[in-house]
Amino acid sequence: MKKNMGNTDRIIRILLAIIFGALYFTNPVTGTLGLVLVVLGVVFVLTSLISFCPLYSIFGISTCPAKKSNV
């Protein structure tokens, strides 16, 4: 599994996961929408931890900075 997420992308996903969790657990968002946000937040955290997003690989997207060659 090749990394396809840069640090900025990872930070944004973790921040969104925190916001989604806060919205659900403080009760402004409840019901089905709340559960969808919690599941999405968990997916964001997991993909951030492993620096790999399956959807990015399907669409050929990478937010990783280009590696410098020592030529």
Number of C-alpha atoms within 10 A of each C-alpha: 9 10 13 19 20 16 13 10 15 21 14 13 21 20 14 17 21 17 15 21 21 14 16 19 13 9 11 9 16 14 9 9 11 18 15 14 20 21 15 17 21 18 16 21 20 16 17 20 11 14 19 20 20 12 9 13 14 8 8 9 13 17 15 15 10 8 6 6 5 4 3
